[in-house]
Amino acid sequence: MQVNDSAQVMIMHNKTIKETPIWKKSLLTVVEAAKYFQIGEENIRRITREHKDESFVLWRNRRVFIRREAFEKFLDGLNEI
């Protein structure tokens, strides 16, 4: 497997796979949300636990996903994290 960081392209088994940039994704993992919003992973996890019924949180089995646009609006309304 080779990764070309500048082009966000992965080459696996002689096939090229383009990754979708984080800012184009509507659902983010905790790791992606931490990178995108520049908030620590633990803070993202804490916020999702404390606001598990909010519109920006999506639970699939034991995994949590963050709806990017809804989370942006939520963060805009906060004074501190």
One Martini backbone bead per residue (centre of mass of N, CA, C, O) as a GRO file, in nm:
protein
   81
    1MET     BB    1   0.096   0.036   0.024
    2GLN     BB    2   0.028   0.366  -0.093
    3VAL     BB    3   0.082   0.717  -0.002
    4ASN     BB    4  -0.046   1.034  -0.122
    5ASP     BB    5  -0.084   1.322   0.044
    6SER     BB    6  -0.134   1.551  -0.170
    7ALA     BB    7  -0.376   1.369  -0.328
    8GLN     BB    8  -0.534   1.155  -0.169
    9VAL     BB    9  -0.394   0.867  -0.258
   10MET     BB   10  -0.450   0.522  -0.297
   11ILE     BB   11  -0.243   0.221  -0.333
   12MET     BB   12  -0.405  -0.094  -0.396
   13HIS     BB   13  -0.348  -0.353  -0.574
   14ASN     BB   14  -0.323  -0.160  -0.835
   15LYS     BB   15  -0.530   0.048  -0.705
   16THR     BB   16  -0.706   0.348  -0.719
   17ILE     BB   17  -0.788   0.556  -0.429
   18LYS     BB   18  -1.004   0.808  -0.349
   19GLU     BB   19  -1.030   1.042  -0.108
   20THR     BB   20  -1.238   1.211   0.087
   21PRO     BB   21  -1.261   1.499   0.204
   22ILE     BB   22  -1.361   1.611   0.504
   23TRP     BB   23  -1.522   1.877   0.402
   24LYS     BB   24  -1.724   1.671   0.222
   25LYS     BB   25  -1.829   1.535   0.463
   26SER     BB   26  -2.115   1.454   0.663
   27LEU     BB   27  -1.966   1.215   0.806
   28LEU     BB   28  -1.787   1.165   1.114
   29THR     BB   29  -1.546   1.070   1.289
   30VAL     BB   30  -1.373   1.130   1.565
   31VAL     BB   31  -1.101   1.173   1.424
   32GLU     BB   32  -1.202   1.365   1.202
   33ALA     BB   33  -1.327   1.579   1.391
   34ALA     BB   34  -1.067   1.650   1.540
   35LYS     BB   35  -0.921   1.756   1.291
   36TYR     BB   36  -1.129   1.962   1.178
   37PHE     BB   37  -1.189   2.117   1.474
   38GLN     BB   38  -0.951   2.111   1.676
   39ILE     BB   39  -1.024   1.866   1.872
   40GLY     BB   40  -1.020   1.644   2.095
   41GLU     BB   41  -1.123   1.326   2.118
   42GLU     BB   42  -1.228   1.336   2.410
   43ASN     BB   43  -1.413   1.582   2.365
   44ILE     BB   44  -1.590   1.454   2.151
   45ARG     BB   45  -1.685   1.217   2.327
   46ARG     BB   46  -1.808   1.388   2.553
   47ILE     BB   47  -2.015   1.541   2.382
   48THR     BB   48  -2.166   1.285   2.278
   49ARG     BB   49  -2.250   1.187   2.560
   50GLU     BB   50  -2.397   1.458   2.660
   51HIS     BB   51  -2.542   1.469   2.339
   52LYS     BB   52  -2.692   1.195   2.226
   53ASP     BB   53  -2.979   1.352   2.121
   54GLU     BB   54  -2.861   1.505   1.909
   55SER     BB   55  -2.836   1.580   1.566
   56PHE     BB   56  -2.505   1.530   1.547
   57VAL     BB   57  -2.569   1.238   1.650
   58LEU     BB   58  -2.453   0.903   1.547
   59TRP     BB   59  -2.554   0.573   1.609
   60ARG     BB   60  -2.360   0.264   1.545
   61ASN     BB   61  -2.393   0.084   1.771
   62ARG     BB   62  -2.077   0.174   1.915
   63ARG     BB   63  -2.065   0.395   1.707
   64VAL     BB   64  -1.967   0.729   1.633
   65PHE     BB   65  -2.118   1.005   1.462
   66ILE     BB   66  -2.070   1.320   1.287
   67ARG     BB   67  -2.248   1.591   1.194
   68ARG     BB   68  -2.094   1.847   1.061
   69GLU     BB   69  -2.300   2.085   1.031
   70ALA     BB   70  -2.443   2.050   1.308
   71PHE     BB   71  -2.179   2.081   1.477
   72GLU     BB   72  -2.109   2.364   1.389
   73LYS     BB   73  -2.363   2.496   1.509
   74PHE     BB   74  -2.316   2.404   1.797
   75LEU     BB   75  -2.035   2.544   1.835
   76ASP     BB   76  -2.133   2.838   1.780
   77GLY     BB   77  -2.311   2.833   2.063
   78LEU     BB   78  -2.047   2.822   2.215
   79ASN     BB   79  -1.811   2.943   2.454
   80GLU     BB   80  -1.714   2.650   2.554
   81ILE     BB   81  -1.545   2.316   2.600
   0.00000   0.00000   0.00000
